[in-house]
Amino acid sequence: MARGWESKSVEAQIESAASRNDAAQQELTPEQIEMLRARENLEMSCTRVTRELESSSNPRYRDILRKALADLEGKLTRLDTPKKSAAAAGR
């Protein structure tokens, strides 16, 4: 009987945590969701370019990949600091 109560308590804790996560996701604005998706896309692109860079032996292609990776990292940096770039653009 004690185990039954214990497992129900654990189940209730899991459900509580899941509902908190759902509530936190629902509180995001459309802009925040768009920024999260953009960030995820940039991170996946960085991963892909890094893998290609590691496996490539062509020097010209490696240069292109390095430039692409630098560009992606720059976009990630700008995405992380939108207030600074907005303030700089307003000058």
N, C-alpha and C positions, 0 to 999 in steps of 0.2 A: 504494500500500500504506500509506503514511503517513497518508493521509486516512482510510482504513478504521479504523486504530487510533484516530485522533483522534475520529472520530464515535462509535466505541464507548465511548471515555472520556467523552464528553459525555453519551451515552445512560446510562451507568452513574451519572454524577453526577445526572442528572435523576431516575432511579429511586431513588437514595439519598435525594434531597431529598423525593420523594413519600412514601417509606416513613417518613421522619422525621415528616412532617406527619400521616400516618395514625396513627402511634404517639402523637403529641401529642394528637390528637383522641380516641383511645381511652382516654387517661389521665384524661379529665374525668369527674368524678362526675356522677350524675344531677342533683344540685342545681346544679352549675356549668352543665350543659347547659341546664337550665330557666332559669337567670338569663341566659344568653346569648340564648336565644330571647325572653325577656321584654324584654331590652334592644333587640334587633333590632325587635321589634314596636313598642315605644315610639318608636324612632327613625323607623320608617316612618310612624307616625301623626303625629309632629312634622312630617315632610316634607310629608305630605298636607295638614295643617292650615295650614302655612306657604304652600303653593301656593294653597289656597283663600282665605287671607287676602289674598294679593297680587292675586287676580283678583276679589275681591268688592267691590262698591260700596255695598252696603247697610250703613249704620252700625250697626244693631242686630246684624246677623249678624257683622260685623267684631268687635264687642265680645264676642260669644259665642266666636268663634274665638280671640281674644286670651286669654280666660279658659281655654279648652281647652288652648291652647298652654302657658300658665303651669302648668296642672295637669300636663300631660305632662312638662314640664321638671322640675317638682318630683318627679315619680315617678322620672325618670331620676336625679336627684340622690340620692334615697333609695336607689335600687338600687345606686348607686356607693358609698355609705357605709353598708352594713348594720350594721357594728360600732358606729358612733356611734348609730344609731337604736335598736339593740338595747340599748345601754347606757342611753340616755335612757328607754326603756320600762321598764327594770328598776328605776328609782328608786322 
